[in-house]
Amino acid sequence: MTPTRVVLVEDHDMVAEAMTLAMARANDIEIVARAHSIATAVESVREHEPDVVLLDRRLPDGDAIESIGVLSQSGARVLVLTGEATATVAARVAEAGGSGLVLKSSGLDELEDAVRRVADGEAVYGAEFLAGVLNRLTGRTPSATLTTRERQTLTLLADGASAADVATRMGIAHNTARNHVQRVLEKLGARSKLEAVAIARREGLLD
């Protein structure tokens, strides 16, 4: 099997070395070059024509998301690596032509799996980012996809209300309130009510 050829773009030497050593243990992934800036990344991609560019988002010469278009011109798929992100950042990566977003807090096994999946043509985004990516790419915003009742539910959740409280305060059946809560979580790509509120605040959906 021909290994997936990767250009690693990371300006912190210790982080880059750790990733290189970890991936060296995988027979199907090969780090063909390392770069520490957007400029050197462009040069490395042109020289080595990799399958995947593993791209740190914040580099000394700028926000690397803005370089995705140039880096992918040779056919390489770009997987962005970042310390922290929001659904909006994930959507920017997708809009720029990136193939995925992985948090630096992810395990090395998870990172290797993401590289493989991206090389196979998949788009790799965590569940917490997927709703934002899909909404942005389809021209919708999370606030536009929430119904009036769902927006009311979100506001109540932000006040600390439970599903039972939502039912009482909105004058609806408990099962209906629970369905509203579930749909809010699904549309925001959240796994809990607390996460839904956090995402909503981050995306400006709550005043």
VOVO-403019 format. One record per atom (N, C-alpha, C): residue number from 1; x, y, z; atom name. Coordinates in steps of 0.001 Angstrom, whole numbers, plus 500000, padded with zeros to 6 digits. Atoms other than C-alpha are relative to their C-alpha. Layout:
N
ATOM    nr        u        v        w   atom
ATOM   NUM        X        Y        Z     CA
...
***
This chain:
207
ATOM    nr        u        v        w   atom
ATOM     1   500844   498798   500000      N
ATOM     1   500000   500000   500000     CA
ATOM     1   500877   501248   500000      C
ATOM     2   499268   498731   500050      N
ATOM     2   501308   503443   499047     CA
ATOM     2   499539   500869   501161      C
ATOM     3   500411   499194   498845      N
ATOM     3   501364   505592   502199     CA
ATOM     3   499451   501358   499590      C
ATOM     4   500518   498648   500190      N
ATOM     4   499421   508845   502456     CA
ATOM     4   501125   500982   500289      C
ATOM     5   498887   499064   499883      N
ATOM     5   501963   511614   501909     CA
ATOM     5   499489   501312   500602      C
ATOM     6   500483   498850   499229      N
ATOM     6   501603   514501   504367     CA
ATOM     6   501073   501069   500126      C
ATOM     7   499158   498861   499632      N
ATOM     7   503124   517951   504650     CA
ATOM     7   499427   500551   501300      C
ATOM     8   500410   499517   498680      N
ATOM     8   502963   519010   508300     CA
ATOM     8   500422   501459   500155      C
ATOM     9   499724   498567   499840      N
ATOM     9   502698   522758   508894     CA
ATOM     9   499725   500377   501452      C
ATOM    10   500104   499742   498560      N
ATOM    10   503377   523562   512552     CA
ATOM    10   501238   500780   500436      C
ATOM    11   498860   499147   499663      N
ATOM    11   505546   526342   513972     CA
ATOM    11   500631   499669   501352      C
ATOM    12   499413   500411   498723      N
ATOM    12   506136   524742   517385     CA
ATOM    12   500760   498688   499786      C
ATOM    13   499153   501145   500326      N
ATOM    13   509059   522336   516981     CA
ATOM    13   499659   498752   500807      C
ATOM    14   500283   501162   499161      N
ATOM    14   508158   520093   519924     CA
ATOM    14   498712   499313   499572      C
ATOM    15   501279   500555   500456      N
ATOM    15   504584   519652   518709     CA
ATOM    15   500193   499282   498673      C
ATOM    16   499752   500596   501311      N
ATOM    16   505755   518980   515151     CA
ATOM    16   500780   498696   500135      C
ATOM    17   499188   501206   499810      N
ATOM    17   508338   516459   516365     CA
ATOM    17   499159   498856   500568      C
ATOM    18   500855   501021   499402      N
ATOM    18   505780   514617   518498     CA
ATOM    18   499067   499392   498957      C
ATOM    19   500900   500491   501049      N
ATOM    19   503366   514372   515570     CA
ATOM    19   500756   499150   498981      C
ATOM    20   499197   500736   500979      N
ATOM    20   506126   513236   513219     CA
ATOM    20   500360   498620   500525      C
ATOM    21   499630   501276   499403      N
ATOM    21   507277   510508   515608     CA
ATOM    21   498801   499070   500108      C
ATOM    22   501211   500817   499857      N
ATOM    22   503718   509330   516226     CA
ATOM    22   499580   499424   498659      C
ATOM    23   500448   500461   501313      N
ATOM    23   502865   509115   512542     CA
ATOM    23   501016   499086   499332      C
ATOM    24   498979   500889   500552      N
ATOM    24   506147   507394   511777     CA
ATOM    24   499699   498549   500350      C
ATOM    25   500365   501364   499598      N
ATOM    25   504697   504378   513593     CA
ATOM    25   498885   499433   499133      C
ATOM    26   501087   500453   500876      N
ATOM    26   501820   504239   511103     CA
ATOM    26   500582   499705   498619      C
ATOM    27   499409   500394   501284      N
ATOM    27   502878   502328   508001     CA
ATOM    27   499339   500659   498800      C
ATOM    28   500742   499445   501140      N
ATOM    28   500244   504042   505874     CA
ATOM    28   500012   501518   499950      C
ATOM    29   499892   498537   500002      N
ATOM    29   501176   507675   506665     CA
ATOM    29   501475   500382   500002      C
ATOM    30   498597   499556   500085      N
ATOM    30   504428   509419   505716     CA
ATOM    30   500066   501526   500001      C
ATOM    31   499747   498559   499982      N
ATOM    31   505461   512959   506689     CA
ATOM    31   501134   500267   499014      C
ATOM    32   498985   499778   501035      N
ATOM    32   507287   514049   503538     CA
ATOM    32   500719   501330   500166      C
ATOM    33   499360   498695   499772      N
ATOM    33   508051   517603   504705     CA
ATOM    33   499327   500684   501171      C
ATOM    34   500546   499179   498925      N
ATOM    34   507585   519986   507608     CA
ATOM    34   500238   501461   499662      C
ATOM    35   499895   498560   500243      N
ATOM    35   506945   523708   507358     CA
ATOM    35   499575   500734   501262      C
ATOM    36   500290   499260   498774      N
ATOM    36   506702   526411   510005     CA
ATOM    36   499242   501296   499744      C
ATOM    37   500722   498774   500335      N
ATOM    37   504838   529173   508180     CA
ATOM    37   499163   499763   498748      C
ATOM    38   500808   500116   501217      N
ATOM    38   502323   529776   505398     CA
ATOM    38   500909   500007   498771      C
ATOM    39   499107   499868   501152      N
ATOM    39   505096   530817   503022     CA
ATOM    39   500771   498710   499738      C
ATOM    40   499235   501237   500194      N
ATOM    40   507210   527705   503624     CA
ATOM    40   499075   498823   499686      C
ATOM    41   500970   501054   500316      N
ATOM    41   504078   525549   503476     CA
ATOM    41   499687   499986   498513      C
ATOM    42   500279   499904   501441      N
ATOM    42   503286   526813   499978     CA
ATOM    42   501155   499409   499202      C
ATOM    43   498818   500533   500694      N
ATOM    43   506854   526009   498886     CA
ATOM    43   500062   498477   500121      C
ATOM    44   499923   501446   499765      N
ATOM    44   506744   522530   500444     CA
ATOM    44   498944   499238   499208      C
ATOM    45   501077   500659   500737      N
ATOM    45   503408   521671   498852     CA
ATOM    45   500321   499960   498510      C
ATOM    46   499623   499970   501425      N
ATOM    46   504645   522759   495424     CA
ATOM    46   501105   499001   499698      C
ATOM    47   498870   500898   500226      N
ATOM    47   507803   520696   495833     CA
ATOM    47   499619   498531   500153      C
ATOM    48   500255   501405   499664      N
ATOM    48   506379   517509   497340     CA
ATOM    48   498656   499460   499519      C
ATOM    49   501323   500415   500476      N
ATOM    49   502779   517443   496024     CA
ATOM    49   499383   498916   500890      C
ATOM    50   500526   500987   499051      N
ATOM    50   501364   515706   499124     CA
ATOM    50   498531   499676   499749      C
ATOM    51   501420   500345   500036      N
ATOM    51   498029   513980   499500     CA
ATOM    51   499214   500868   500981      C
ATOM    52   500655   499242   498925      N
ATOM    52   497216   515855   502706     CA
ATOM    52   500957   501044   500553      C
ATOM    53   499252   498973   499273      N
ATOM    53   498375   519112   504274     CA
ATOM    53   499372   500097   501384      C
ATOM    54   500464   499871   498621      N
ATOM    54   498068   519033   508064     CA
ATOM    54   500445   501369   500474      C
ATOM    55   499705   498566   499909      N
ATOM    55   497849   522744   508748     CA
ATOM    55   499589   500602   501335      C
ATOM    56   500294   499264   498770      N
ATOM    56   498138   524526   512074     CA
ATOM    56   499309   501302   499623      C
ATOM    57   500770   498816   500397      N
ATOM    57   495635   527359   512028     CA
ATOM    57   500774   501299   500205      C
ATOM    58   499334   498728   499691      N
ATOM    58   497724   530073   513687     CA
ATOM    58   501505   499854   499772      C
ATOM    59   498583   500064   500359      N
ATOM    59   501139   530594   512111     CA
ATOM    59   500617   501392   500083      C
ATOM    60   499359   498690   499826      N
ATOM    60   503719   533392   512415     CA
ATOM    60   499613   501026   498947      C
ATOM    61   500327   499036   501057      N
ATOM    61   502697   534934   509091     CA
ATOM    61   498501   500075   499694      C
ATOM    62   501432   499748   500185      N
ATOM    62   498915   534840   509560     CA
ATOM    62   499088   498838   500343      C
ATOM    63   501035   501018   499800      N
ATOM    63   495677   532900   509867     CA
ATOM    63   500059   499048   498813      C
ATOM    64   499755   500952   501088      N
ATOM    64   496346   529754   507849     CA
ATOM    64   498742   499637   499213      C
ATOM    65   501228   500307   500738      N
ATOM    65   492682   529340   506879     CA
ATOM    65   499996   500738   498661      C
ATOM    66   499985   499189   501220      N
ATOM    66   493257   532094   504326     CA
ATOM    66   500913   499417   498921      C
ATOM    67   499071   500591   500976      N
ATOM    67   495945   529962   502643     CA
ATOM    67   499501   498676   499426      C
ATOM    68   500490   501315   500427      N
ATOM    68   493800   526852   502110     CA
ATOM    68   499839   499920   498485      C
ATOM    69   500213   499998   501446      N
ATOM    69   492901   527824   498552     CA
ATOM    69   501286   499771   499228      C
ATOM    70   498700   500150   500674      N
ATOM    70   496557   528115   497513     CA
ATOM    70   500577   498618   500247      C
ATOM    71   499410   501282   499639      N
ATOM    71   497639   524977   499355     CA
ATOM    71   499304   498820   499323      C
ATOM    72   500762   501107   500594      N
ATOM    72   494917   522864   497755     CA
ATOM    72   500003   500028   498466      C
ATOM    73   499996   499881   501461      N
ATOM    73   495610   523995   494174     CA
ATOM    73   500621   498780   499321      C
ATOM    74   499323   501153   500603      N
ATOM    74   497860   520976   493567     CA
ATOM    74   499189   498717   500157      C
ATOM    75   500825   501184   499774      N
ATOM    75   495080   518610   494618     CA
ATOM    75   500098   499453   501406      C
ATOM    76   499873   500441   498612      N
ATOM    76   496170   518225   498233     CA
ATOM    76   498730   500350   500767      C
ATOM    77   501127   499726   499120      N
ATOM    77   493413   517989   500813     CA
ATOM    77   500546   500568   501295      C
ATOM    78   499482   499265   498847      N
ATOM    78   493826   520339   503765     CA
ATOM    78   499191   499688   501256      C
ATOM    79   500587   500276   498693      N
ATOM    79   493127   519282   507348     CA
ATOM    79   500579   500998   500992      C
ATOM    80   499540   498938   499102      N
ATOM    80   493307   522182   509799     CA
ATOM    80   500079   499488   501436      C
ATOM    81   499749   500382   498613      N
ATOM    81   494719   521636   513283     CA
ATOM    81   499971   501271   500843      C
ATOM    82   500133   498779   499210      N
ATOM    82   493770   524128   515991     CA
ATOM    82   499838   499688   501483      C
ATOM    83   500120   500168   498561      N
ATOM    83   493924   524598   519740     CA
ATOM    83   498581   500179   500487      C
ATOM    84   501396   499767   499663      N
ATOM    84   490374   525882   519921     CA
ATOM    84   499276   500478   498758      C
ATOM    85   500760   499626   501188      N
ATOM    85   487582   526507   517468     CA
ATOM    85   498527   500164   500349      C
ATOM    86   501443   499860   499891      N
ATOM    86   483944   527445   517026     CA
ATOM    86   499393   499475   498704      C
ATOM    87   500686   500427   501217      N
ATOM    87   481324   526385   514509     CA
ATOM    87   500277   500982   498865      C
ATOM    88   499713   498986   501010      N
ATOM    88   482052   529659   512702     CA
ATOM    88   501367   499768   499367      C
ATOM    89   498657   500293   500522      N
ATOM    89   485760   528802   512374     CA
ATOM    89   499947   498771   499104      C
ATOM    90   500134   501216   500811      N
ATOM    90   484853   525321   511111     CA
ATOM    90   499351   500313   498660      C
ATOM    91   500673   499621   501247      N
ATOM    91   482530   526882   508549     CA
ATOM    91   500950   500754   499077      C
ATOM    92   499005   499284   500811      N
ATOM    92   485338   529195   507384     CA
ATOM    92   500945   499010   499321      C
ATOM    93   499117   501018   500566      N
ATOM    93   487571   526150   506872     CA
ATOM    93   499313   499328   498808      C
ATOM    94   500747   500667   501074      N
ATOM    94   484877   524441   504789     CA
ATOM    94   499828   500915   498797      C
ATOM    95   500211   499044   501090      N
ATOM    95   484155   527575   502757     CA
ATOM    95   501283   500243   499211      C
ATOM    96   498709   499756   500656      N
ATOM    96   487864   528008   502011     CA
ATOM    96   500470   498794   499194      C
ATOM    97   499619   501196   500740      N
ATOM    97   488003   524479   500609     CA
ATOM    97   500706   498955   500836      C
ATOM    98   499371   500973   499113      N
ATOM    98   489374   522674   503663     CA
ATOM    98   499172   498732   500108      C
ATOM    99   500672   501295   499902      N
ATOM    99   488533   519029   504248     CA
ATOM    99   499671   499599   501425      C
ATOM   100   500321   500355   498632      N
ATOM   100   488293   519080   508011     CA
ATOM   100   500698   500870   501015      C
ATOM   101   499456   499228   498883      N
ATOM   101   489135   520518   511401     CA
ATOM   101   500164   499055   501181      C
ATOM   102   499716   500872   498870      N
ATOM   102   490782   518673   514274     CA
ATOM   102   500596   500835   501132      C
ATOM   103   499468   499282   498852      N
ATOM   103   491454   519974   517776     CA
ATOM   103   501327   499384   500444      C
ATOM   104   498705   500487   499537      N
ATOM   104   494994   519724   519131     CA
ATOM   104   499863   499129   501242      C
ATOM   105   500228   500819   498810      N
ATOM   105   493511   518176   522259     CA
ATOM   105   499609   498570   499644      C
ATOM   106   500346   501358   500437      N
ATOM   106   492541   515124   520189     CA
ATOM   106   501195   499073   500185      C
ATOM   107   498926   500974   499876      N
ATOM   107   494551   511949   520696     CA
ATOM   107   500685   499787   498660      C
ATOM   108   499254   500220   501238      N
ATOM   108   497215   511005   518163     CA
ATOM   108   499321   498960   499117      C
ATOM   109   500737   500995   500787      N
ATOM   109   495162   507970   517104     CA
ATOM   109   498861   500662   499236      C
ATOM   110   501104   499280   500634      N
ATOM   110   492253   510292   516375     CA
ATOM   110   500519   500871   498851      C
ATOM   111   499401   499170   501038      N
ATOM   111   494525   512602   514392     CA
ATOM   111   500385   499151   498791      C
ATOM   112   499629   500900   501100      N
ATOM   112   495903   509709   512331     CA
ATOM   112   498759   499557   499232      C
ATOM   113   501245   500424   500651      N
ATOM   113   492354   508530   511647     CA
ATOM   113   499442   501116   499131      C
ATOM   114   500498   498858   500771      N
ATOM   114   491381   512032   510500     CA
ATOM   114   500801   500171   498710      C
ATOM   115   499153   499904   501199      N
ATOM   115   494343   512120   508093     CA
ATOM   115   499594   498948   498977      C
ATOM   116   500409   501080   500908      N
ATOM   116   493319   508764   506627     CA
ATOM   116   498660   500309   499345      C
ATOM   117   501346   499728   500519      N
ATOM   117   489690   509802   506244     CA
ATOM   117   500009   501144   498987      C
ATOM   118   499890   498870   500923      N
ATOM   118   490573   513109   504612     CA
ATOM   118   500644   499537   498696      C
ATOM   119   499331   500520   501203      N
ATOM   119   492931   511303   502205     CA
ATOM   119   499048   499164   499153      C
ATOM   120   500988   500820   500709      N
ATOM   120   490021   509007   501308     CA
ATOM   120   498841   500818   499434      C
ATOM   121   501025   499141   500583      N
ATOM   121   487901   512004   500362     CA
ATOM   121   498892   500429   500936      C
ATOM   122   501038   499616   499049      N
ATOM   122   485858   512447   503529     CA
ATOM   122   500234   501427   500518      C
ATOM   123   499906   498733   499277      N
ATOM   123   485102   515753   505246     CA
ATOM   123   499932   499649   501482      C
ATOM   124   499897   500397   498601      N
ATOM   124   486125   515458   508891     CA
ATOM   124   499796   501208   500917      C
ATOM   125   500312   498946   499045      N
ATOM   125   484431   517790   511369     CA
ATOM   125   499332   499361   501215      C
ATOM   126   500603   500529   498789      N
ATOM   126   483527   517087   514984     CA
ATOM   126   498517   500320   500060      C
ATOM   127   501443   499803   499878      N
ATOM   127   479881   516820   515956     CA
ATOM   127   499656   501411   500471      C
ATOM   128   500271   498669   499465      N
ATOM   128   480163   520138   517790     CA
ATOM   128   500109   501088   498942      C
ATOM   129   499839   499019   501073      N
ATOM   129   481063   521887   514507     CA
ATOM   129   499107   499736   498796      C
ATOM   130   500656   500424   501240      N
ATOM   130   478995   519985   511951     CA
ATOM   130   498799   500853   499645      C
ATOM   131   501196   499207   500293      N
ATOM   131   475769   521961   512301     CA
ATOM   131   500376   501361   499421      C
ATOM   132   499578   498699   500518      N
ATOM   132   477593   525255   511790     CA
ATOM   132   500525   499919   498586      C
ATOM   133   499462   500190   501353      N
ATOM   133   479401   523927   508727     CA
ATOM   133   498873   499813   498994      C
ATOM   134   501103   500274   500917      N
ATOM   134   476241   522582   507116     CA
ATOM   134   499128   501232   499787      C
ATOM   135   500835   498800   500118      N
ATOM   135   474258   525718   507867     CA
ATOM   135   500670   501061   499139      C
ATOM   136   499289   498978   500769      N
ATOM   136   476950   528002   506441     CA
ATOM   136   500060   499621   498518      C
ATOM   137   499858   500423   501387      N
ATOM   137   477436   525925   503289     CA
ATOM   137   498670   499983   499258      C
ATOM   138   501314   499983   500648      N
ATOM   138   473681   525788   502627     CA
ATOM   138   499378   501395   500035      C
ATOM   139   500488   498628   499997      N
ATOM   139   473357   529524   503146     CA
ATOM   139   499065   500325   501136      C
ATOM   140   500867   499755   498861      N
ATOM   140   471512   529219   506431     CA
ATOM   140   500845   500296   501227      C
ATOM   141   499354   499786   498714      N
ATOM   141   472423   530440   509885     CA
ATOM   141   499204   499241   501039      C
ATOM   142   500740   500725   498991      N
ATOM   142   471491   528564   513064     CA
ATOM   142   498741   500717   500445      C
ATOM   143   501171   499262   499546      N
ATOM   143   469121   531353   514095     CA
ATOM   143   498871   499911   498991      C
ATOM   144   501033   500069   501026      N
ATOM   144   467301   531093   510756     CA
ATOM   144   499326   498637   499989      C
ATOM   145   500567   501339   500040      N
ATOM   145   466767   527349   511144     CA
ATOM   145   499168   499680   501231      C
ATOM   146   500797   500207   498801      N
ATOM   146   465270   527612   514628     CA
ATOM   146   498623   500630   499824      C
ATOM   147   501353   499440   500037      N
ATOM   147   461514   528049   514768     CA
ATOM   147   499823   500972   501163      C
ATOM   148   500271   499055   498913      N
ATOM   148   459957   530707   517007     CA
ATOM   148   499960   499282   501338      C
ATOM   149   500088   500779   498771      N
ATOM   149   459146   528066   519623     CA
ATOM   149   501377   499509   500449      C
ATOM   150   498666   500487   499666      N
ATOM   150   462674   526684   519450     CA
ATOM   150   500890   501120   500511      C
ATOM   151   499231   498856   499497      N
ATOM   151   464173   530154   519908     CA
ATOM   151   499558   500343   501423      C
ATOM   152   500496   499770   498645      N
ATOM   152   461906   530634   522950     CA
ATOM   152   500572   498951   500960      C
ATOM   153   499446   501085   499188      N
ATOM   153   463072   527263   524246     CA
ATOM   153   501468   500257   500316      C
ATOM   154   498582   499711   499810      N
ATOM   154   466719   528237   523752     CA
ATOM   154   500196   501092   501039      C
ATOM   155   499907   498910   499029      N
ATOM   155   466184   531454   525696     CA
ATOM   155   499739   499497   501414      C
ATOM   156   500310   500565   498683      N
ATOM   156   464634   529514   528575     CA
ATOM   156   501128   499098   500494      C
ATOM   157   498870   500844   499611      N
ATOM   157   467477   527001   528551     CA
ATOM   157   501159   500849   500504      C
ATOM   158   498935   499090   499578      N
ATOM   158   469902   529912   528840     CA
ATOM   158   499739   500547   501400      C
ATOM   159   500368   499556   498651      N
ATOM   159   467990   530935   531986     CA
ATOM   159   500074   498863   501010      C
ATOM   160   499866   501132   499100      N
ATOM   160   468616   527473   533424     CA
ATOM   160   498772   499124   500110      C
ATOM   161   501248   500763   499926      N
ATOM   161   465180   526027   532722     CA
ATOM   161   500202   498547   499580      C
ATOM   162   500031   501403   500396      N
ATOM   162   464633   522268   532563     CA
ATOM   162   498887   499824   498974      C
ATOM   163   501083   500258   500951      N
ATOM   163   462305   520631   530027     CA
ATOM   163   498648   500216   500668      C
ATOM   164   501254   499805   499263      N
ATOM   164   459593   520650   532704     CA
ATOM   164   499701   501488   500172      C
ATOM   165   500177   498547   499866      N
ATOM   165   460164   524366   533310     CA
ATOM   165   499571   500614   498668      C
ATOM   166   500365   499500   501337      N
ATOM   166   459975   525003   529550     CA
ATOM   166   498530   499742   499736      C
ATOM   167   501409   500351   500206      N
ATOM   167   456632   523190   529422     CA
ATOM   167   499086   500938   500775      C
ATOM   168   500836   499140   499145      N
ATOM   168   455232   525234   532309     CA
ATOM   168   499992   501443   499508      C
ATOM   169   499888   498587   500364      N
ATOM   169   456501   528611   531154     CA
ATOM   169   499467   500296   498600      C
ATOM   170   500531   499797   501346      N
ATOM   170   455455   528093   527532     CA
ATOM   170   498564   499507   499876      C
ATOM   171   501369   500478   500019      N
ATOM   171   452144   526473   528447     CA
ATOM   171   499767   498874   499008      C
ATOM   172   500107   501115   500940      N
ATOM   172   452769   523323   526427     CA
ATOM   172   500204   498687   500744      C
ATOM   173   499834   501310   499384      N
ATOM   173   452821   519581   527134     CA
ATOM   173   501483   499704   500216      C
ATOM   174   498608   500327   499679      N
ATOM   174   455972   518139   528689     CA
ATOM   174   500688   499316   498829      C
ATOM   175   499396   500685   501151      N
ATOM   175   456584   515846   525689     CA
ATOM   175   500325   500973   498874      C
ATOM   176   499757   498985   501039      N
ATOM   176   456266   518823   523336     CA
ATOM   176   501225   500832   500351      C
ATOM   177   498838   499225   499553      N
ATOM   177   458764   520808   525404     CA
ATOM   177   501282   499196   499821      C
ATOM   178   498826   500859   500149      N
ATOM   178   461146   517869   525417     CA
ATOM   178   500418   499884   498530      C
ATOM   179   499701   500044   501440      N
ATOM   179   460877   517652   521619     CA
ATOM   179   500653   501300   499531      C
ATOM   180   499390   498710   500346      N
ATOM   180   461643   521374   521324     CA
ATOM   180   501466   500020   500418      C
ATOM   181   498627   500013   499485      N
ATOM   181   464745   520917   523494     CA
ATOM   181   500883   499120   499126      C
ATOM   182   499220   500925   500812      N
ATOM   182   465905   517937   521445     CA
ATOM   182   500325   500588   498635      C
ATOM   183   499757   499403   501322      N
ATOM   183   465501   519805   518149     CA
ATOM   183   501002   501143   500083      C
ATOM   184   499021   498925   499807      N
ATOM   184   467442   522796   519505     CA
ATOM   184   501408   499403   500070      C
ATOM   185   498698   500648   499875      N
ATOM   185   470298   520466   520467     CA
ATOM   185   500481   499486   498643      C
ATOM   186   499623   500555   501305      N
ATOM   186   470259   518777   517049     CA
ATOM   186   500421   501093   499031      C
ATOM   187   499708   498940   500964      N
ATOM   187   470216   522031   515101     CA
ATOM   187   501293   500750   500339      C
ATOM   188   498766   499315   499600      N
ATOM   188   473086   523522   517123     CA
ATOM   188   501184   499039   500070      C
ATOM   189   498919   500974   499940      N
ATOM   189   475095   520297   517006     CA
ATOM   189   500524   499804   501402      C
ATOM   190   499607   500118   498595      N
ATOM   190   475116   520105   520803     CA
ATOM   190   499605   498648   500574      C
ATOM   191   500288   501277   499362      N
ATOM   191   475188   517049   523031     CA
ATOM   191   499305   500158   501340      C
ATOM   192   500673   499741   498724      N
ATOM   192   473664   518696   526109     CA
ATOM   192   499405   501400   499957      C
ATOM   193   500618   498667   499932      N
ATOM   193   471585   521701   527099     CA
ATOM   193   501054   501064   500283      C
ATOM   194   498937   499045   499690      N
ATOM   194   474658   523392   528571     CA
ATOM   194   500838   500317   498766      C
ATOM   195   499206   499788   501212      N
ATOM   195   476581   522890   525347     CA
ATOM   195   499211   500815   498987      C
ATOM   196   500850   499239   500927      N
ATOM   196   473633   524226   523318     CA
ATOM   196   500032   501478   500348      C
ATOM   197   499977   498601   499556      N
ATOM   197   473602   527414   525389     CA
ATOM   197   501366   500616   499706      C
ATOM   198   498649   499495   500270      N
ATOM   198   477385   527762   525082     CA
ATOM   198   500182   500305   498517      C
ATOM   199   499888   499785   501447      N
ATOM   199   477211   527383   521287     CA
ATOM   199   499176   501210   499585      C
ATOM   200   500880   498888   500355      N
ATOM   200   474290   529817   521065     CA
ATOM   200   500618   501341   500392      C
ATOM   201   499347   498749   499571      N
ATOM   201   476178   532461   523063     CA
ATOM   201   501184   500317   499088      C
ATOM   202   498811   499829   500846      N
ATOM   202   479302   531926   520980     CA
ATOM   202   499626   500483   498613      C
ATOM   203   500430   499638   501363      N
ATOM   203   477346   532283   517737     CA
ATOM   203   499115   501243   499988      C
ATOM   204   500796   498770   499949      N
ATOM   204   475473   535385   518930     CA
ATOM   204   498519   499797   499877      C
ATOM   205   501433   500293   500119      N
ATOM   205   472062   533714   519067     CA
ATOM   205   499230   500426   501236      C
ATOM   206   500637   499542   498768      N
ATOM   206   471365   534955   522584     CA
ATOM   206   500466   501428   500284      C
ATOM   207   499635   498599   499702      N
ATOM   207   471279   538617   523571     CA
ATOM   207   500750   500064   501318      C
***
